[in-house]
Amino acid sequence: MNSALLIHRLHFAFTVTFHYLFPQLTMGLAPLIVILKTIGLKTGDDRYDKAARFWAKIFGINFVIGVVTGIPMEFQFGTNWSHFSRFAGGVIGQTLAMEGCFAFFLESTFLGLFLYGEKRLSKGLHWFSALMVFLGSWMSGYFIVATDAWMQHPVGYVHDATGSVQLSSFWQLVLNPWAWWQYAHNMSGALITGAFAMAAVGAFYLLSEKHTEQGKIFVRVGVIAALFVSVFQVVPTGDAQGRMIARNQPVTLAAMEALWETRPGAPLVILGQPNVDTKSIDNPIVVPKMLSFLTWRSWSAEVKGLDSVPKQDWPDTIPLLYYAYHIMVGLGTIFIAITAVAVFLLWRGQLYQARWMLWILLLSFPFPYIANTAGWMTAELGRQPWLVYGLLRTVDGYSKMVSAANGWFSFLGFAGMYTVLGILFLFLVRREIEHGPEPTLTPHLRQRMEEAFLVAEVR
């Protein structure tokens, strides 16, 4: 691979992967905050308002870091991928502009009201501001996913005299059938991250025996939400997305499953190592005919293999694509198992005392991030060697005037800055978690309060 092309791909992969660590948590927490505010509004229980207030702070920290790390990607379209921008800007500029002008402004405006207006707004209006933050963050996610969906499945475009593409149908762009299922799958993944984060913090509080009432709320809301969306992530969203790939990008599905030859009754690979040189899978564990059934609902259906297209049209990193896909699927299955056991213990009234389960919830916190990252790697690596599927190859989309040395220089600079931002983020979140949803009484403060109560009783 051309060295300049490689560094441009690595550069963008690094910035977008680091950036998405933050939006996935904000998009995942937004509906959970609305749930907490709704319960607090209906029951009048102040504990839920405190819980929402605590998670709003975490949301705010994520939001700020997400904005800072997201801005450079807009510039990279011009600096590192200028040929792609010239080719596709007439289409994707629509959704990217709508994300910034509509969804981002909606989210940021009402986030300010939610964070700083609680004492000035009525309870109903404060709840409404939380709802608008949720809608803004999820609208933002849709416009970004619709942009990527067009690159996966181009619709609503025409070629102009220069060879570039221009938008011919706005509604085909925003209602792209690929976008609907990709969006549902992506947002349920983000919600899994938010739910596991909430459950992990609650488990931490219960294990450390502080903020226990809030910890119980966090664990209860987190595991119930996580179970629901973990199942939803598999069926229907994951299933529908997989079938759409089989219909529109059969070579991608073949690479994801390391299916080298077209065959009826194709097996589903559970474990194994793809061997590109021998076009086989080492140490395979397979379920016979299952891939045919999952993709075409027939045990004997033919599934196209990598041999169905010329080798130059194969994804260029088949082993990485294969492992990313199987990591995503494997972790998704584990999420269902963990949350099912946790909800069962909750139903039995044993979850808050089951320290082994609380430790599992606490230590599971990083894995939704890994699963979401692996999912996006599957989508983007699977589209290769195309930037816009069937229209523009990746090798034709990067900025030819930007050398590999210049790419390395900016790559290392971004890596250094993002390291500092990552440390700052961890410090701020750690401080909020240690402070907790409500002040913790130190021994000195508790003694002073007891003395005050005694004085009051004597008087």
FIZA-793182 format. One line per field, with one value per residue (C-alpha): x, y, z; residue in three letters; residue number from 1. Coordinates in steps of 0.05 Angstrom, whole numbers. Example, Ala and Ser with C-alpha at 12.3 -4.5 7.8 and 13.67 -1.06 7.14 Angstrom:
<pts>
xx	[246 273] $
yy	[-90 -21] $
zz	[156 143] $
rest	[ALA SER] $
nr	[1 2] $
</pts>
This chain:
<pts>
xx	[0 24 58 23 -45 -29 -12 -73 -117 -83 -87 -162 -174 -139 -176 -245 -234 -211 -267 -321 -303 -340 -403 -422 -426 -465 -514 -520 -530 -579 -640 -621 -619 -689 -712 -683 -715 -782 -783 -764 -818 -872 -854 -827 -767 -708 -658 -673 -662 -595 -578 -596 -556 -495 -498 -510 -441 -410 -449 -422 -350 -359 -393 -337 -282 -323 -330 -256 -236 -290 -272 -205 -241 -279 -213 -183 -233 -197 -125 -119 -177 -186 -201 -257 -284 -283 -318 -371 -377 -440 -476 -446 -441 -516 -519 -455 -481 -548 -513 -475 -530 -590 -574 -510 -540 -603 -563 -513 -567 -611 -550 -534 -605 -604 -537 -546 -620 -648 -660 -690 -736 -797 -790 -829 -786 -723 -748 -763 -691 -666 -712 -685 -613 -632 -665 -607 -554 -593 -608 -534 -520 -569 -540 -470 -494 -533 -468 -431 -491 -487 -414 -435 -497 -498 -568 -599 -540 -521 -453 -437 -392 -329 -341 -361 -429 -484 -547 -608 -656 -650 -702 -666 -603 -635 -682 -629 -652 -580 -580 -642 -613 -542 -569 -611 -552 -504 -550 -566 -490 -483 -539 -503 -442 -484 -521 -457 -424 -482 -484 -408 -409 -467 -430 -369 -410 -442 -375 -343 -405 -415 -473 -508 -578 -554 -512 -574 -610 -551 -545 -620 -631 -565 -574 -647 -631 -569 -607 -661 -613 -563 -619 -642 -570 -573 -646 -671 -616 -555 -593 -623 -556 -523 -576 -569 -495 -508 -553 -512 -440 -433 -357 -358 -398 -351 -291 -324 -336 -273 -316 -267 -313 -385 -426 -496 -508 -451 -428 -423 -353 -354 -279 -218 -161 -166 -107 -104 -46 -81 -151 -175 -192 -144 -173 -246 -307 -367 -443 -461 -508 -522 -494 -541 -600 -582 -572 -626 -671 -656 -609 -589 -584 -522 -476 -426 -353 -292 -281 -343 -305 -235 -181 -170 -240 -229 -223 -148 -144 -185 -156 -167 -238 -252 -227 -261 -328 -321 -299 -361 -407 -373 -376 -449 -465 -428 -467 -532 -507 -481 -543 -591 -558 -557 -631 -648 -611 -646 -713 -694 -673 -601 -563 -542 -511 -479 -409 -384 -437 -422 -348 -368 -409 -353 -299 -344 -344 -290 -318 -376 -324 -285 -347 -369 -299 -297 -365 -343 -279 -322 -363 -305 -256 -311 -325 -253 -224 -278 -287 -356 -378 -375 -360 -293 -235 -196 -131 -164 -191 -132 -93 -35 2 7 68 75 125 74 21 66 82 9 -9 42 21 -52 -31 5 -53 -104 -62 -66 -141 -150 -114 -154 -219 -201 -182 -247 -291 -253 -264 -339 -345 -307 -350 -412 -485 -487 -434 -401 -396 -324 -311 -295 -359 -400 -372 -389 -460 -469 -445 -494 -552 -533 -532 -599 -628 -601 -632] $
yy	[0 70 97 165 131 86 143 183 123 112 186 190 122 147 213 184 125 169 219 166 145 207 214 141 155 220 188 129 170 220 173 145 216 227 163 185 254 223 176 235 279 225 201 264 224 271 213 207 282 275 216 254 314 270 238 306 326 264 279 350 329 278 330 381 331 302 371 386 319 322 388 365 311 364 395 328 322 380 368 293 273 331 287 253 320 346 284 274 342 360 302 292 366 367 319 344 416 394 359 422 474 437 377 404 472 440 394 447 500 455 423 492 500 430 439 511 525 475 527 576 528 491 416 405 452 422 354 383 409 338 312 363 344 272 290 335 282 228 273 289 215 204 256 228 157 179 208 142 103 141 121 48 50 112 137 202 228 246 257 327 349 345 273 291 274 321 310 295 275 301 251 191 214 222 163 115 45 29 89 65 -2 25 80 34 -13 44 77 13 3 72 58 -6 37 86 31 -8 57 72 1 1 65 39 -26 14 52 -12 -47 12 22 95 130 63 89 122 61 17 64 64 -11 -23 25 5 -70 -67 -19 -59 -124 -94 -60 -118 -163 -107 -101 -173 -178 -142 -90 -134 -187 -135 -101 -168 -185 -117 -128 -196 -164 -102 -118 -194 -190 -154 -209 -261 -226 -218 -293 -312 -349 -361 -399 -389 -446 -468 -484 -439 -450 -397 -391 -385 -388 -396 -359 -337 -357 -313 -351 -418 -388 -429 -422 -453 -489 -475 -483 -476 -485 -520 -482 -428 -370 -388 -389 -323 -285 -316 -354 -419 -474 -489 -418 -399 -348 -313 -322 -281 -320 -285 -220 -203 -202 -127 -116 -155 -116 -104 -125 -189 -216 -150 -145 -217 -208 -140 -171 -232 -190 -147 -208 -244 -185 -173 -245 -236 -172 -210 -264 -215 -172 -231 -259 -189 -177 -247 -231 -163 -198 -245 -186 -211 -166 -112 -164 -207 -179 -226 -199 -127 -139 -167 -105 -59 -95 -99 -24 -20 -75 -36 14 -44 -73 -6 6 -63 -51 12 -21 -76 -25 16 -40 -79 -23 -24 -17 36 104 110 40 25 98 122 78 96 101 157 197 220 285 270 334 316 271 213 254 310 259 228 297 316 245 246 316 295 233 277 327 271 237 301 307 234 244 307 270 213 262 301 239 207 271 270 196 206 266 226 246 278 302 248 262 261 239 311 338 282 299 373 356 310 366 414 366 357 433 438 385 418 484] $
zz	[0 -16 47 43 35 94 141 120 135 202 218 207 240 302 307 293 340 397 384 385 455 479 436 448 522 515 466 514 576 546 547 615 644 616 649 716 709 690 750 795 766 772 842 873 897 902 896 821 811 846 802 739 763 775 706 673 699 668 604 604 610 554 511 517 502 445 413 419 388 334 303 272 232 193 172 154 98 66 88 83 38 -10 -71 -32 -10 -81 -106 -52 -19 -59 -23 45 58 67 126 158 156 185 242 260 248 276 321 354 369 397 442 466 480 522 556 584 609 640 675 700 699 748 802 752 714 738 746 682 641 670 649 580 574 588 534 484 501 486 420 399 413 377 318 314 312 256 210 220 208 146 119 129 103 38 31 43 -2 -47 -66 -90 -131 -202 -234 -258 -315 -272 -252 -181 -151 -133 -92 -133 -78 -7 18 -11 25 94 86 59 81 99 147 185 207 216 260 302 310 327 378 414 419 449 498 519 535 576 613 630 653 699 726 737 777 818 831 852 903 931 936 971 1015 1000 964 970 955 891 875 877 829 781 782 775 717 684 682 660 604 585 579 535 487 485 459 412 387 362 340 301 287 280 241 193 183 167 116 83 77 45 -8 -23 -4 -10 -13 54 87 56 86 154 156 118 68 11 -36 -58 -31 -13 60 83 155 209 239 315 325 281 249 176 134 72 41 41 36 95 169 219 280 260 303 257 258 193 145 196 155 98 145 179 114 69 118 82 105 33 5 -33 0 -44 -24 -38 -103 -132 -144 -170 -116 -125 -100 -35 30 39 112 116 181 218 191 210 282 291 270 314 374 366 361 418 465 446 467 533 547 541 588 641 642 641 704 736 722 749 813 816 809 865 909 913 865 914 960 906 908 853 806 825 810 741 727 750 709 647 639 584 540 508 484 453 421 391 364 334 303 268 246 215 177 152 137 103 54 28 -23 -33 0 -33 -48 -122 -140 -110 -89 -27 -66 -107 -49 -8 -16 -63 -45 29 38 86 127 135 153 206 236 246 268 324 343 349 388 439 446 452 505 547 534 554 620 634 619 666 721 715 714 772 812 799 816 881 899 883 872 941 991 1032 1106 1129 1201 1220 1188 1219 1288 1279 1257 1317 1363 1330 1341 1414 1424 1390 1436 1498 1477] $
rest	[MET ASN SER ALA LEU LEU ILE HIS ARG LEU HIS PHE ALA PHE THR VAL THR PHE HIS TYR LEU PHE PRO GLN LEU THR MET GLY LEU ALA PRO LEU ILE VAL ILE LEU LYS THR ILE GLY LEU LYS THR GLY ASP ASP ARG TYR ASP LYS ALA ALA ARG PHE TRP ALA LYS ILE PHE GLY ILE ASN PHE VAL ILE GLY VAL VAL THR GLY ILE PRO MET GLU PHE GLN PHE GLY THR ASN TRP SER HIS PHE SER ARG PHE ALA GLY GLY VAL ILE GLY GLN THR LEU ALA MET GLU GLY CYS PHE ALA PHE PHE LEU GLU SER THR PHE LEU GLY LEU PHE LEU TYR GLY GLU LYS ARG LEU SER LYS GLY LEU HIS TRP PHE SER ALA LEU MET VAL PHE LEU GLY SER TRP MET SER GLY TYR PHE ILE VAL ALA THR ASP ALA TRP MET GLN HIS PRO VAL GLY TYR VAL HIS ASP ALA THR GLY SER VAL GLN LEU SER SER PHE TRP GLN LEU VAL LEU ASN PRO TRP ALA TRP TRP GLN TYR ALA HIS ASN MET SER GLY ALA LEU ILE THR GLY ALA PHE ALA MET ALA ALA VAL GLY ALA PHE TYR LEU LEU SER GLU LYS HIS THR GLU GLN GLY LYS ILE PHE VAL ARG VAL GLY VAL ILE ALA ALA LEU PHE VAL SER VAL PHE GLN VAL VAL PRO THR GLY ASP ALA GLN GLY ARG MET ILE ALA ARG ASN GLN PRO VAL THR LEU ALA ALA MET GLU ALA LEU TRP GLU THR ARG PRO GLY ALA PRO LEU VAL ILE LEU GLY GLN PRO ASN VAL ASP THR LYS SER ILE ASP ASN PRO ILE VAL VAL PRO LYS MET LEU SER PHE LEU THR TRP ARG SER TRP SER ALA GLU VAL LYS GLY LEU ASP SER VAL PRO LYS GLN ASP TRP PRO ASP THR ILE PRO LEU LEU TYR TYR ALA TYR HIS ILE MET VAL GLY LEU GLY THR ILE PHE ILE ALA ILE THR ALA VAL ALA VAL PHE LEU LEU TRP ARG GLY GLN LEU TYR GLN ALA ARG TRP MET LEU TRP ILE LEU LEU LEU SER PHE PRO PHE PRO TYR ILE ALA ASN THR ALA GLY TRP MET THR ALA GLU LEU GLY ARG GLN PRO TRP LEU VAL TYR GLY LEU LEU ARG THR VAL ASP GLY TYR SER LYS MET VAL SER ALA ALA ASN GLY TRP PHE SER PHE LEU GLY PHE ALA GLY MET TYR THR VAL LEU GLY ILE LEU PHE LEU PHE LEU VAL ARG ARG GLU ILE GLU HIS GLY PRO GLU PRO THR LEU THR PRO HIS LEU ARG GLN ARG MET GLU GLU ALA PHE LEU VAL ALA GLU VAL ARG] $
nr	[1 2 3 4 5 6 7 8 9 10 11 12 13 14 15 16 17 18 19 20 21 22 23 24 25 26 27 28 29 30 31 32 33 34 35 36 37 38 39 40 41 42 43 44 45 46 47 48 49 50 51 52 53 54 55 56 57 58 59 60 61 62 63 64 65 66 67 68 69 70 71 72 73 74 75 76 77 78 79 80 81 82 83 84 85 86 87 88 89 90 91 92 93 94 95 96 97 98 99 100 101 102 103 104 105 106 107 108 109 110 111 112 113 114 115 116 117 118 119 120 121 122 123 124 125 126 127 128 129 130 131 132 133 134 135 136 137 138 139 140 141 142 143 144 145 146 147 148 149 150 151 152 153 154 155 156 157 158 159 160 161 162 163 164 165 166 167 168 169 170 171 172 173 174 175 176 177 178 179 180 181 182 183 184 185 186 187 188 189 190 191 192 193 194 195 196 197 198 199 200 201 202 203 204 205 206 207 208 209 210 211 212 213 214 215 216 217 218 219 220 221 222 223 224 225 226 227 228 229 230 231 232 233 234 235 236 237 238 239 240 241 242 243 244 245 246 247 248 249 250 251 252 253 254 255 256 257 258 259 260 261 262 263 264 265 266 267 268 269 270 271 272 273 274 275 276 277 278 279 280 281 282 283 284 285 286 287 288 289 290 291 292 293 294 295 296 297 298 299 300 301 302 303 304 305 306 307 308 309 310 311 312 313 314 315 316 317 318 319 320 321 322 323 324 325 326 327 328 329 330 331 332 333 334 335 336 337 338 339 340 341 342 343 344 345 346 347 348 349 350 351 352 353 354 355 356 357 358 359 360 361 362 363 364 365 366 367 368 369 370 371 372 373 374 375 376 377 378 379 380 381 382 383 384 385 386 387 388 389 390 391 392 393 394 395 396 397 398 399 400 401 402 403 404 405 406 407 408 409 410 411 412 413 414 415 416 417 418 419 420 421 422 423 424 425 426 427 428 429 430 431 432 433 434 435 436 437 438 439 440 441 442 443 444 445 446 447 448 449 450 451 452 453 454 455 456 457 458 459] $
</pts>
